[in-house]
């Protein structure tokens, strides 16, 4: 979705405006799906990517899929592990990722519920299922992973009823952009790597800066790198020159070369 669209109001974003403008309710979009049209919204609000789309289920009924894709440090950790596993280990990795996502969401759910219960005391979060999809054509080659719910569509179902709030909020929680992950140990780099390894996902992080790393990227074989365009093979852990040894006239010190990542 193009957030710069002049017709896209804040309310429209919250209510999946690109869908509601065309179809006031999910039932209105069912005939379009039956005719082969895609009824889908994809976007994000300060978090990882989300998708909302109408589907026809195997029994002929309709449902709205609410999907949240992995993002933030979790996405980086999985990408590094995918490279680390190599072609020979990726089948095991994919099944391990799905199991790890199930475990991770169990850990996230109490924090997600607590946020919402401040406003809705009786709220209980739904339990989304981990899923895997084929890689994007222009992505890094790794399959897409995430969580999803299927909301049944009836004649009176509204779009609002197809949005579970905790699942929606998990997009922001995973990315950590608003600090929601500060109190969730499983989203801290070292603990997240341990959780993934318990499910046979070969996740590693740098002992100095905590970034997910791999030394099996085809362009950096044997070098510990991270999928971050700002650092890559350079570790961002602070390195200080000994006192009094800064250059007096030149602009560069040896520290400008940075240091390599080191696996924990």
C-alpha positions as CSV (number, residue, x, y, z in Angstrom):
1,X,0.0,0.0,0.0
2,X,1.2,3.5,-0.8
3,X,1.1,5.5,2.4
4,X,1.7,8.7,0.5
5,X,-1.7,8.4,-1.3
6,X,-3.6,11.6,-0.6
7,X,-6.8,9.7,-0.2
8,X,-5.3,7.5,2.5
9,X,-6.4,8.9,5.9
10,X,-5.1,7.7,9.3
11,X,-8.5,6.0,9.8
12,X,-8.2,4.4,6.5
13,X,-4.8,2.9,7.4
14,X,-6.2,1.5,10.7
15,X,-9.2,0.0,8.9
16,X,-7.3,-1.4,5.9
17,X,-8.7,1.4,3.8
18,X,-7.7,0.0,0.4
19,X,-10.1,-2.9,1.0
20,X,-12.9,-1.0,2.7
21,X,-13.1,1.6,-0.1
22,X,-13.8,-1.2,-2.7
23,X,-15.7,-3.6,-0.5
24,X,-17.6,-2.3,2.6
25,X,-17.5,-5.8,4.2
26,X,-15.6,-9.0,3.5
27,X,-18.8,-10.6,2.1
28,X,-18.8,-8.0,-0.6
29,X,-15.5,-9.1,-1.8
30,X,-16.3,-12.8,-2.0
31,X,-17.8,-12.7,-5.5
32,X,-14.6,-10.9,-6.7
33,X,-12.5,-13.7,-5.3
34,X,-14.8,-16.3,-6.9
35,X,-14.2,-14.5,-10.2
36,X,-10.5,-14.8,-9.8
37,X,-9.7,-11.4,-8.5
38,X,-7.2,-10.8,-5.7
39,X,-8.8,-9.0,-2.7
40,X,-5.7,-8.2,-0.6
41,X,-4.0,-5.5,1.5
42,X,-0.3,-5.5,2.2
43,X,1.4,-2.9,4.3
44,X,3.0,-2.1,7.6
45,X,2.7,0.5,10.4
46,X,6.1,0.9,12.1
47,X,6.7,-2.8,12.1
48,X,7.2,-5.9,9.9
49,X,5.0,-6.5,6.8
50,X,1.4,-7.6,7.2
51,X,-1.1,-9.0,4.8
52,X,-4.9,-9.1,4.8
53,X,-6.6,-11.1,2.1
54,X,-9.8,-12.9,1.2
55,X,-9.4,-16.6,0.5
56,X,-11.8,-19.4,-0.5
57,X,-11.2,-22.4,1.7
58,X,-11.2,-26.0,0.6
59,X,-14.9,-26.5,1.6
60,X,-16.0,-23.5,-0.5
61,X,-16.5,-21.1,2.3
62,X,-14.6,-17.8,2.6
63,X,-12.1,-16.6,5.1
64,X,-9.9,-13.6,5.7
65,X,-6.3,-14.4,6.2
66,X,-4.5,-12.1,8.7
67,X,-0.8,-12.6,8.3
68,X,2.3,-11.1,10.0
69,X,5.7,-11.7,8.5
70,X,8.8,-12.0,10.6
71,X,10.8,-8.8,10.8
72,X,13.5,-7.0,12.8
73,X,16.2,-9.0,14.5
74,X,14.2,-12.2,14.0
75,X,14.3,-11.8,10.2
76,X,18.0,-11.1,10.2
77,X,18.7,-14.1,12.5
78,X,16.7,-16.4,10.2
79,X,18.4,-15.1,7.1
80,X,21.9,-15.7,8.6
81,X,20.8,-19.1,9.8
82,X,19.5,-19.9,6.3
83,X,22.9,-19.1,4.8
84,X,24.7,-21.0,7.7
85,X,22.6,-24.1,7.1
86,X,23.6,-24.4,3.5
87,X,21.6,-26.3,0.9
88,X,22.1,-29.6,2.7
89,X,20.5,-28.3,5.9
90,X,17.7,-26.1,4.7
91,X,14.9,-28.7,4.8
92,X,15.6,-29.3,8.5
93,X,16.0,-25.5,9.1
94,X,12.5,-24.8,7.6
95,X,10.7,-27.3,9.8
96,X,12.7,-26.0,12.8
97,X,11.8,-22.4,12.0
98,X,8.1,-23.2,12.1
99,X,8.5,-25.0,15.5
100,X,10.6,-22.1,16.8
101,X,7.9,-19.5,15.7
102,X,5.3,-21.4,17.6
103,X,7.5,-21.4,20.7
104,X,8.3,-17.7,20.2
105,X,4.7,-16.6,19.9
106,X,3.8,-18.5,23.1
107,X,6.5,-16.3,24.8
108,X,5.2,-13.1,23.2
109,X,1.5,-13.6,23.8
110,X,1.4,-12.6,27.5
111,X,3.1,-9.3,26.7
112,X,0.8,-8.7,23.7
113,X,-2.2,-9.4,25.8
114,X,-1.1,-7.2,28.7
115,X,-0.9,-4.2,26.3
116,X,-4.5,-4.6,25.2
117,X,-5.9,-5.5,28.6
118,X,-5.1,-2.1,29.8
119,X,-8.0,-1.0,27.6
120,X,-10.0,-4.2,27.2
121,X,-9.6,-6.2,30.5
122,X,-11.3,-9.3,29.2
123,X,-9.3,-9.6,26.0
124,X,-7.7,-12.9,25.1
125,X,-5.3,-13.1,22.2
126,X,-5.9,-15.5,19.3
127,X,-3.3,-18.1,18.6
128,X,-1.9,-17.7,15.0
129,X,-0.2,-20.6,13.2
130,X,3.4,-20.4,11.8
131,X,3.6,-20.6,8.0
132,X,6.2,-20.7,5.3
133,X,5.9,-19.4,1.7
134,X,8.1,-19.5,-1.3
135,X,10.8,-16.8,-1.5
136,X,10.0,-13.4,-3.1
137,X,11.4,-13.0,-6.7
138,X,13.6,-10.1,-5.6
139,X,14.3,-11.1,-2.1
140,X,17.5,-12.7,-0.6
141,X,16.4,-16.2,-1.6
142,X,15.1,-17.3,1.9
143,X,11.5,-18.5,2.2
144,X,9.0,-16.2,3.8
145,X,8.0,-17.0,7.3
146,X,5.4,-15.6,9.7
147,X,2.2,-16.2,11.6
148,X,-1.4,-16.2,10.4
149,X,-5.0,-16.5,11.4
150,X,-8.0,-17.4,9.3
151,X,-11.2,-15.4,10.2
152,X,-14.4,-17.1,8.8
153,X,-16.5,-14.8,6.7
154,X,-20.3,-14.7,7.2
155,X,-22.9,-12.4,5.7
156,X,-22.5,-9.9,8.6
157,X,-18.8,-10.1,9.2
158,X,-17.0,-6.7,9.3
159,X,-13.4,-6.0,8.4
160,X,-12.8,-5.0,12.0
161,X,-13.8,-8.5,13.1
162,X,-11.0,-9.9,10.9
163,X,-8.3,-8.1,12.8
164,X,-7.0,-9.7,16.0
165,X,-5.3,-6.9,17.8
166,X,-2.5,-8.9,19.4
167,X,-1.6,-10.4,16.1
168,X,-1.6,-7.0,14.5
169,X,0.6,-5.6,17.3
170,X,3.1,-8.4,17.0
171,X,4.3,-6.8,13.8
172,X,5.6,-3.8,15.9
173,X,6.8,-5.9,18.8
174,X,9.1,-8.1,16.7
175,X,10.8,-5.1,15.1
176,X,11.4,-3.4,18.4
177,X,11.1,0.0,16.8
178,X,8.9,1.3,19.6
179,X,10.7,-0.5,22.4
180,X,7.9,-3.1,23.0
181,X,10.5,-5.9,23.0
182,X,12.6,-4.5,25.9
183,X,10.8,-6.7,28.5
184,X,10.7,-9.9,26.3
185,X,13.9,-11.9,26.8
186,X,13.2,-14.1,23.8
187,X,13.6,-11.1,21.5
188,X,17.1,-10.2,22.8
189,X,19.8,-11.3,20.4
190,X,21.5,-14.0,22.5
191,X,18.3,-15.5,23.9
192,X,16.7,-15.5,20.5
193,X,19.7,-17.3,19.0
194,X,19.5,-19.9,21.8
195,X,15.7,-20.4,21.2
196,X,16.3,-21.0,17.4
197,X,19.2,-23.4,18.0
198,X,17.0,-25.5,20.3
199,X,14.9,-26.1,17.2
200,X,17.9,-27.0,15.0
201,X,18.0,-23.5,13.4
202,X,21.8,-22.7,13.3
203,X,21.5,-19.1,14.5
204,X,24.6,-17.3,15.7
205,X,25.2,-13.8,16.9
206,X,28.3,-11.7,17.4
207,X,29.8,-11.9,20.9
208,X,30.7,-8.2,20.8
209,X,27.8,-6.4,19.2
210,X,25.0,-9.0,19.3
211,X,24.2,-8.8,15.6
212,X,23.0,-12.0,13.8
213,X,26.0,-13.2,11.7
214,X,27.0,-15.8,9.1
215,X,30.3,-16.8,7.5
216,X,28.6,-18.7,4.6
217,X,27.2,-15.9,2.5
218,X,28.4,-16.6,-1.1
219,X,30.0,-13.2,-1.5
220,X,31.7,-13.3,1.9
221,X,32.7,-16.9,2.3
222,X,34.7,-17.3,5.5
223,X,34.0,-13.7,6.7
224,X,31.5,-13.1,9.6
225,X,28.9,-10.7,8.2
226,X,25.5,-9.4,9.1
227,X,22.6,-8.3,6.8
228,X,23.0,-4.7,7.7
229,X,24.0,-2.2,5.0
230,X,25.5,0.1,7.7
231,X,27.9,-2.4,9.1
232,X,28.1,-5.7,7.2
233,X,31.5,-7.2,7.9
234,X,32.3,-4.4,10.4
235,X,31.5,-5.0,14.0
236,X,29.8,-1.9,15.6
237,X,31.1,-2.6,19.1
238,X,32.9,0.5,20.3
239,X,36.6,0.5,19.9
240,X,38.6,3.4,21.5
241,X,42.1,4.6,20.8
242,X,44.4,4.6,23.8
243,X,44.4,8.0,25.5
244,X,46.7,10.5,23.9
245,X,47.1,8.5,20.7
246,X,44.6,10.2,18.5
247,X,46.2,11.6,15.3
248,X,47.1,15.3,15.6
249,X,47.0,16.3,11.9
250,X,45.5,13.4,10.0
251,X,41.8,12.6,10.0
252,X,42.0,8.8,10.2
253,X,42.9,6.4,13.0
254,X,43.4,2.7,12.6
255,X,40.0,2.2,14.2
256,X,38.4,3.4,10.9
257,X,39.0,-0.1,9.6
258,X,36.7,-1.5,12.2
259,X,36.9,-5.0,13.5
260,X,35.4,-8.3,12.3
261,X,32.4,-9.9,14.0
262,X,33.0,-12.9,16.2
263,X,30.6,-15.7,16.8
264,X,29.4,-16.1,20.4
